[in-house]
Amino acid sequence: MPVPALLPASAPAVLPVSLPAVSLPALAEQAQAVDPNLELVLRVLPALAVILLTAAVCGRLANLVMQPRVVGEMVAGVLLGPTLLGALFPDAQEALFPDEVRPVLYVLSTLGLTLYMFLVGAGIDHDAREPGELRKASVLAASGILSPLVLGGAAGLALWDSLSRPDVGRIEFALFLGGALSLTAFPMLARILYERGLQNSRIGRVALLAASIDDAAAWCLLAALSAVHLGGGTGDTLRTIALAAAFAVVMLGVVAPLLRPLGRRVARTGSLSAGAVYVIVLVPLTAGWITDAIGVYSVFGGFIAGLSMPRDPAFRAALHSRMMDVVSTLLLPVFFAFSGLNTHLGGIAGTSAILMFVLILALAFSGKYFGCSLATRAMGFGWRESWAMGAMMNARGLMILIFINIGLAQGMITEELFAMLVLVAVITTAGALPLYKLALPERHERAGAGSAGKVAPVGATVGETGFN
């Protein structure tokens, strides 16, 4: 019987196997053949990784130049859009953000916005501690709303032929532009005050109350505009507004008292249990779903849900420490990127478009800055405090981006105006802190901080996140 030849001693123990080279697109195609859901995951995860990395780098660069992290992340979103990545590497952008990935990013950004506005609402302190403080805050809020609303509205009336969609009325367009310019970045204002220990000073209390009133009024205006734009008739519009008002009454009058025992329990233990987290997360998600069904964007439901949360400081601190990091580091950068994908800064070209943008920017800045500064001075504050107040209230941050993204999604504005307002958001937010420090250097701050209390946990949490 023949004996098989033995392998030489130098032969490898395992015979080499030739594997074909597989590229990522090929891997995705193979996955699609097996499971289309897996193929979608393989496309979404790289997009998320690039978004988070870009946001982290740009946020860090913003910190290095003494800017809040949100400024860098806003810029990161623009860089990932057609303005830079799409212009220089269109194939790479298309591979990262194909059409099937964008709806997933939209869902994640909407979820992030709803939860973020929930945390903003939960962090607002309704209580005024000094006689007349609420009146002063209301006067400041009114000046911060009416001045840019009137100036922005006038610009909207003048620019309607050039910037509006044909199916949007002149008055509706003017109110939307004015409403967008009237917003204040409440969390950024809180960040400035809490970092400097001014949150319980005279200027700090009035500023925080005014900003909360300002933003609540702007969201109500947006809810009304959405109802008018999508209602299809006067009856449907009034019905949507009435249902939104009824929803707010139920949340603040019925749900809020039901949640108070939860706040007391968290205050006793100092932490949120797993069951409490389920309840807390379900409230804003359900509220967002209800307001979407009513015809008002889900962020309005999230904000009202936040206002209905227990007001105990220990509860608010535990809530922010548990949720803000996840929302701010994972979900909000997706929103910035999704906004950037819709921002075509190249469309702001030509003398006419540039002049329109400069006009909108000038009105946005002057309406807030001078309106709030002069109102603060009229209430008895010093000039330095008044100019510092105007600088803080002039920052728009994330709030205006949420506002205009809703307008773009609902067909109330064009992509050209959207791009202009993104630039307004970046410029006014970046200018807030330098103008504040110019008006109120540290040596003058100390006098205002003399009556300030200890840094509150909620404000510290907002400041640490850097989102506004």
C-alpha positions in Angstrom: 0.0 0.0 0.0 1.4 3.3 -0.9 2.5 5.6 1.9 1.7 9.3 1.6 4.7 11.5 1.6 5.3 13.4 4.8 5.4 17.2 4.9 8.8 18.7 5.4 9.6 19.9 8.8 9.7 23.5 7.6 6.2 23.4 6.3 3.6 25.5 8.1 1.2 23.7 10.4 -1.8 25.5 8.8 -2.1 25.9 5.1 -2.5 29.6 4.1 -5.9 30.7 3.0 -6.4 33.5 0.5 -9.2 35.9 1.6 -10.7 38.3 -0.8 -10.4 42.0 0.1 -13.7 43.3 1.2 -14.4 47.1 1.2 -16.9 48.7 3.5 -19.4 49.4 0.7 -19.2 45.8 -0.3 -19.6 44.7 3.3 -22.7 46.9 3.5 -24.1 45.4 0.3 -23.6 41.9 1.7 -25.3 42.9 4.9 -28.2 44.3 3.0 -28.6 41.0 1.2 -28.9 39.3 4.6 -30.5 42.0 6.7 -31.5 45.5 5.5 -31.6 46.7 9.1 -28.0 45.7 9.6 -27.1 47.5 6.5 -28.7 50.7 7.9 -26.8 50.3 11.1 -23.5 50.0 9.2 -24.3 53.3 7.5 -25.6 55.2 10.6 -22.7 54.3 12.9 -19.9 55.9 10.8 -22.0 59.0 10.4 -22.5 59.3 14.2 -18.8 58.7 14.8 -17.8 61.5 12.5 -20.4 63.8 13.9 -19.3 63.2 17.5 -15.6 63.5 16.7 -16.1 66.8 14.7 -18.2 68.2 17.5 -15.7 67.3 20.2 -12.8 68.8 18.3 -14.6 72.0 17.4 -16.0 72.3 20.9 -12.6 72.1 22.3 -11.2 74.7 19.9 -14.0 77.0 21.0 -13.1 76.6 24.6 -9.5 77.4 23.8 -10.6 80.8 22.4 -12.8 81.5 25.5 -16.0 80.6 23.8 -18.8 78.3 25.0 -18.6 74.8 23.5 -21.9 75.3 21.7 -20.3 77.8 19.4 -17.8 75.2 18.2 -20.5 72.6 17.8 -22.6 74.9 15.8 -19.7 75.5 13.5 -19.0 71.8 13.4 -22.5 71.2 12.0 -22.0 73.8 9.3 -18.6 72.3 8.4 -20.2 68.8 7.8 -22.7 70.3 5.5 -22.5 71.4 1.9 -20.6 74.5 2.8 -17.3 72.8 3.4 -17.3 68.9 3.4 -19.9 68.9 0.6 -18.0 71.4 -1.4 -14.5 69.9 -1.0 -15.3 66.2 -0.8 -18.9 65.7 -2.2 -18.4 61.9 -2.6 -17.3 61.6 1.0 -20.2 63.6 2.3 -22.6 61.5 0.2 -21.1 58.3 1.5 -21.3 59.5 5.1 -24.8 61.0 4.9 -26.8 59.2 2.2 -30.5 59.7 1.8 -31.4 56.7 3.9 -29.3 57.9 6.9 -30.8 61.4 7.1 -34.2 60.3 8.5 -32.5 58.4 11.3 -30.5 61.6 12.1 -33.7 63.6 12.0 -35.3 61.2 14.5 -32.3 61.3 16.8 -32.1 65.1 16.6 -35.8 65.5 17.4 -35.5 63.1 20.4 -32.5 65.1 21.6 -34.3 68.5 21.2 -37.3 67.3 23.0 -35.3 66.0 26.0 -33.0 69.1 25.9 -36.0 71.5 26.1 -37.4 69.3 28.8 -34.2 69.8 30.8 -34.3 73.5 30.1 -37.8 73.7 31.4 -37.0 71.6 34.4 -34.1 73.9 35.2 -36.1 77.2 35.3 -36.6 78.6 38.7 -40.1 80.2 38.8 -39.7 81.9 42.2 -38.9 85.6 42.6 -37.2 86.3 45.9 -37.4 90.1 46.1 -40.5 92.4 45.9 -40.9 93.7 42.4 -38.5 91.2 40.9 -41.0 89.5 38.7 -42.3 92.9 37.5 -38.7 93.9 36.5 -38.1 90.6 34.8 -41.4 91.0 32.8 -40.4 94.5 31.7 -36.9 93.2 30.6 -38.5 90.2 28.8 -41.0 92.5 27.1 -38.2 94.8 25.9 -36.2 91.7 24.7 -39.1 90.4 22.8 -40.8 93.5 21.4 -37.7 95.4 20.0 -36.4 92.5 17.9 -39.9 91.4 17.0 -40.8 94.8 15.6 -37.4 95.3 13.9 -37.4 91.7 12.5 -41.0 91.9 11.5 -40.3 95.1 9.6 -37.4 93.4 7.9 -39.7 90.5 7.1 -42.3 92.8 5.5 -39.6 94.4 3.4 -37.8 91.2 2.4 -40.8 89.0 1.8 -40.6 89.2 -2.0 -36.9 88.2 -1.9 -36.6 85.6 0.9 -40.0 84.1 1.5 -41.6 81.0 0.0 -44.5 81.7 -2.3 -47.0 79.8 -0.1 -46.2 81.8 3.0 -48.0 85.0 3.7 -46.3 88.3 4.3 -47.5 88.7 7.9 -46.7 85.1 8.7 -43.2 85.5 7.3 -42.6 88.7 9.2 -43.8 87.2 12.5 -41.5 84.2 12.0 -38.5 86.3 11.3 -39.2 88.6 14.2 -39.9 85.7 16.6 -36.6 84.0 15.6 -34.7 87.2 16.4 -36.4 87.7 19.7 -35.1 84.5 21.2 -32.5 84.4 24.1 -30.3 81.4 24.8 -31.5 80.9 28.4 -28.9 78.1 29.3 -26.1 80.2 28.0 -27.2 83.2 30.1 -27.4 80.8 33.1 -23.9 79.5 32.3 -22.4 83.0 32.4 -24.1 83.9 35.6 -23.4 80.6 37.5 -19.8 80.6 36.4 -19.4 84.0 38.1 -21.5 83.3 41.1 -24.1 86.0 40.0 -27.1 83.7 39.8 -28.6 85.0 43.1 -27.5 88.6 42.6 -30.0 91.3 41.6 -28.9 91.3 38.0 -28.7 87.5 37.9 -32.2 86.8 39.2 -33.8 89.3 36.9 -31.9 88.1 33.9 -32.8 84.4 34.5 -36.5 85.2 35.0 -36.6 87.5 32.0 -34.9 84.9 29.7 -37.3 82.2 30.8 -40.3 84.4 30.0 -38.7 85.5 26.7 -38.2 81.9 25.5 -41.6 80.7 26.7 -43.3 83.6 24.7 -41.2 82.7 21.6 -42.2 79.1 21.8 -45.9 80.1 22.1 -45.5 82.3 19.1 -44.0 79.5 17.1 -46.8 77.1 18.2 -49.3 79.7 16.9 -47.4 80.2 13.6 -47.2 76.4 13.1 -50.9 76.1 13.7 -51.6 78.9 11.2 -49.3 77.4 8.6 -50.4 73.8 8.9 -54.0 74.3 10.1 -55.5 74.8 6.6 -58.1 77.2 7.9 -59.2 79.5 10.7 -61.2 76.8 12.5 -58.4 74.3 12.4 -55.9 77.0 13.6 -58.0 78.0 16.6 -58.6 74.3 17.4 -54.8 73.7 17.4 -54.1 76.7 19.6 -56.9 75.8 22.0 -55.7 72.2 22.3 -52.1 73.4 22.9 -53.3 75.7 25.6 -55.4 72.9 27.2 -52.4 70.6 27.1 -50.3 73.2 28.9 -53.0 73.7 31.6 -53.3 70.0 32.2 -49.5 69.5 32.4 -49.0 72.4 34.8 -52.3 72.0 36.8 -52.7 68.2 36.9 -49.5 66.4 36.1 -47.2 68.8 38.1 -49.0 68.1 41.4 -48.9 64.3 40.7 -45.1 64.5 40.3 -44.4 66.4 43.5 -44.2 63.2 45.7 -41.5 62.0 43.3 -39.6 65.2 43.9 -39.8 64.8 47.6 -38.6 61.2 47.5 -35.6 62.1 45.4 -34.9 65.0 47.7 -34.8 62.5 50.7 -32.6 60.0 48.9 -30.5 62.4 46.9 -30.6 60.2 43.8 -33.0 58.9 41.1 -34.1 55.3 41.2 -34.5 53.3 38.0 -38.3 53.5 38.3 -38.1 57.3 38.7 -35.9 57.6 35.6 -38.6 55.6 33.6 -41.3 58.0 34.7 -39.2 61.1 34.1 -38.2 60.0 30.5 -41.7 58.9 29.6 -43.3 62.3 30.6 -41.4 64.5 28.0 -41.6 61.8 25.3 -45.4 61.4 25.8 -45.8 65.2 25.9 -43.8 65.5 22.7 -46.0 62.9 21.0 -49.2 64.6 22.1 -48.1 68.1 20.9 -47.0 66.6 17.6 -50.4 65.0 17.3 -52.0 68.3 18.1 -50.0 70.0 15.4 -47.4 71.7 17.5 -43.7 70.6 17.3 -42.6 68.1 20.0 -40.1 70.5 21.6 -43.0 72.5 22.9 -44.3 69.4 24.7 -40.8 68.7 26.0 -40.5 72.3 27.4 -43.9 72.2 29.1 -43.1 68.8 30.5 -40.0 70.3 32.0 -42.0 73.1 33.6 -44.2 70.5 35.2 -41.3 68.8 37.0 -40.9 69.2 40.8 -39.1 72.4 41.7 -37.0 71.0 44.5 -33.4 72.0 44.0 -32.1 68.5 44.9 -34.5 66.9 42.3 -33.4 69.3 39.6 -29.7 68.7 40.3 -30.2 64.9 40.3 -32.2 65.1 37.0 -29.6 67.2 35.2 -26.7 65.2 36.4 -28.4 62.0 35.3 -29.6 63.1 31.8 -27.7 66.2 30.6 -24.5 64.5 29.7 -26.2 61.9 27.5 -28.4 64.4 25.8 -25.6 67.0 25.3 -22.8 64.7 24.1 -24.8 62.2 22.0 -28.0 63.6 20.7 -27.5 67.4 20.4 -24.4 67.1 18.1 -26.6 65.1 15.8 -29.0 68.1 15.7 -26.1 70.4 14.9 -25.0 68.1 12.1 -28.6 67.8 10.7 -28.9 71.6 10.7 -25.5 71.8 8.9 -26.7 69.5 6.2 -29.5 72.0 5.5 -27.2 75.0 5.6 -26.0 76.3 2.2 -23.9 79.3 3.0 -22.8 79.4 -0.6 -26.3 80.6 -1.3 -25.5 83.8 0.5 -23.7 85.1 -2.5 -24.0 88.3 -4.5 -24.4 91.9 -3.3 -28.1 91.6 -2.7 -28.0 88.5 -0.5 -25.1 89.8 1.5 -26.8 93.1 2.1 -30.0 91.3 3.3 -27.9 89.2 5.6 -26.1 92.2 7.1 -29.5 94.0 7.6 -30.9 91.0 9.4 -27.8 90.6 11.6 -27.8 94.3 12.5 -31.4 94.3 13.4 -31.0 91.1 15.4 -28.1 92.5 17.4 -29.4 96.1 17.9 -32.9 95.0 18.8 -31.8 92.8 21.7 -28.7 94.6 22.8 -30.0 98.2 23.0 -33.6 97.2 23.9 -32.5 95.1 26.9 -29.8 97.5 27.9 -32.0 100.6 28.0 -34.8 98.7 29.8 -32.3 97.5 32.4 -31.0 101.0 32.9 -34.6 102.4 33.2 -35.2 99.9 36.1 -32.4 101.5 38.1 -29.3 99.3 37.3 -26.0 100.9 36.5 -24.8 101.4 32.9 -22.2 98.6 33.2 -24.8 96.1 34.4 -27.2 97.3 31.7 -24.7 96.8 28.9 -23.8 93.4 30.3 -27.5 92.4 30.4 -27.9 93.4 26.8 -24.9 91.2 25.9 -26.3 88.2 27.7 -29.8 88.5 26.4 -28.5 89.0 22.8 -27.0 85.4 22.7 -29.3 83.1 20.8 -27.4 79.8 20.8 -29.2 76.6 20.4 -32.6 78.2 20.8 -32.8 80.0 17.5 -31.4 76.9 15.7 -34.3 74.8 17.1 -36.8 77.6 16.1 -35.6 77.9 12.5 -35.2 74.1 12.0 -38.9 73.8 12.9 -39.6 76.5 10.4 -37.6 74.8 7.7 -39.1 71.4 8.4 -42.7 72.8 8.2 -42.0 74.8 5.0 -42.3 78.3 6.6 -38.8 79.5 5.4 -36.4 79.0 2.6 -33.0 77.4 2.8 -31.4 80.8 2.0 -33.0 82.4 5.0 -32.2 79.4 7.1 -28.5 79.8 6.3 -28.6 83.5 7.1 -30.2 82.8 10.5 -27.7 80.1 11.3 -24.9 82.7 10.8 -26.9 85.1 13.0 -27.0 82.4 15.7 -23.3 81.7 15.5 -22.2 85.4 15.5 -24.5 86.7 18.2 -23.7 83.7 20.5 -19.9 84.1 19.9 -20.2 87.9 20.7 -22.1 87.5 24.0 -19.3 86.6 26.3 -16.7 89.1 25.0 -19.3 91.9 25.2 -20.3 90.9 28.7 -16.7 90.9 29.9 -16.1 94.2 28.2 -19.1 95.8 30.0 -18.6 94.1 33.4 -14.9 93.1 34.1 -14.2 91.0 37.1 -13.4 93.9 39.4 -16.9 95.3 38.8 -18.5 91.9 39.0 -17.5 91.4 42.6 -19.8 94.2 43.8 -22.7 92.5 42.1 -21.7 89.1 43.4 -21.5 90.3 47.0 -25.1 89.4 47.6 -25.0 86.2 45.6 -25.5 82.9 47.2 -23.7 79.6 46.7 -23.6 78.2 43.2 -26.8 76.1 42.7 -26.5 72.6 41.5 -28.7 73.0 38.5 -26.9 76.0 37.2 -23.6 74.4 37.7 -24.8 71.4 35.7 -25.9 73.7 32.9 -22.6 75.5 32.9 -20.5 72.3 32.9 -22.3 71.0 29.8 -21.5 74.1 27.9 -24.7 73.7 25.8 -27.0 76.7 25.4 
